[in-house]
Amino acid sequence: MLPTPSFLWQRFRCAPVFLGALMLSVFLSGCGPSDPAGSGGNTASYPSKTMTVICPWNAGGGTDRVSRFLADALKQQLGAPCVVQNKTGGSGAVGHSFGANARPDGYTLTMGTFELSTMHWMGISDLTYADYRPLMQVNADAAAIIVRQDAPWKTVDEFIAHIKAQPGKVQMSGTATGGAWDLARAGFQLAADLPVDAVLWVPTLGSAPSLVELMGGHIDAVCCSIPEAAAQVEAGELRVLTVMSQERLAAYPDIPTLRESGIEWQMVGWRGLVLPKETPDAIVETLSNALMEITQSESYQTFMQKNGFGVEIRHGEDFEAFLAAEDAKWEKVIQATGYAQNP
């Protein structure tokens, strides 16, 4: 017997209400807390897909090598793929910007560098350390003043006296105008009561071509890190007058610091991993713990020593405090050099 229309109405009249309630339940279940880890709402399963380390500089360079070592180590430590992407351009601004604007889910890390402390003062980018969540500093290389072995100056005091006696005559290089080593020597001169223009800065594409110019007698001195000139120093062709570090370097204990000459100036080119600003605490803790294991390992120490990179570890709030101090320091130097966007 076929059901009557009345029976059908009684049987299904509540279906729209039921379906509506069901749809509302499904909708509400999807409106809970966001899932930044991409792990079904549980950051405990992080990482569950490929992580990326953004390198703002070219493949093959120092920052790239450090990035690739740490990416491989994170893969081993956390059990998820980790790759490096080189996003270059804009004096580092392109890569740093990409990292700052990435989704804060822990899958995009950026290898921040010294330029993050200077490029906003120079009008290259609006980015500052405050646009990130600092994770861990992994490296610091102090600047040094390097001359030829046959140079007439045996100490940095003699070098300073010569500059004062012949302002504008000494030619130095180390990198491009406004680069890390240019700013390092400018800060050194200001701390030594030397006008910035007392030395003529000769821009080059980096420390390597600058050292070639120095060896050829075309310039008088180079400002760069000691590891960059290690081969020529160890061969007895170049001499390091001073290093701009807080203390003497363990690898070069015979080289005096500027502080020993009464000049309070330190400068290090640094590298460190940073995350997008809103990255959750649980993910930050996971990455921080993994990186602490990595940076304390013998393999990391060996890698850094082999490549001539100084090891300096700061994490979390200590790294952030360091970045804040660097930001304030470089504002003054950049204003004094005339490189500021609004001097």
Secondary structure, DSSP 4 states (H G I P E B T S, - for coil): -PPPHHHHHHHHTTHHHHHHHHHHHHHHHTSSS--TTSSTT-GGG---S-EEEEESS-TTSHHHHHHHHHHHHHHHHHSS-EEEEE---GGGHHHHHHHHTS-SSSSEEEEEEGGGGTTTTTTS-S--GGGEEEEEEEEEEEEEEEEETT-S-SSHHHHHHHHHHSTTT-EEESSSTTSHHHHHHHHHHHHTT--GGGSEE---SSHHHHHHHHHTTSSSEEEEEGGGGHHHHHTTSEEEEEE-SSS-BTTBTTSPBGGGGT-----EEEEEEEEETT--HHHHHHHHHHHHHHHTSHHHHHHHHHHTPPP--EETHHHHHHHHHHHHHHHHHHHHHT-SS--
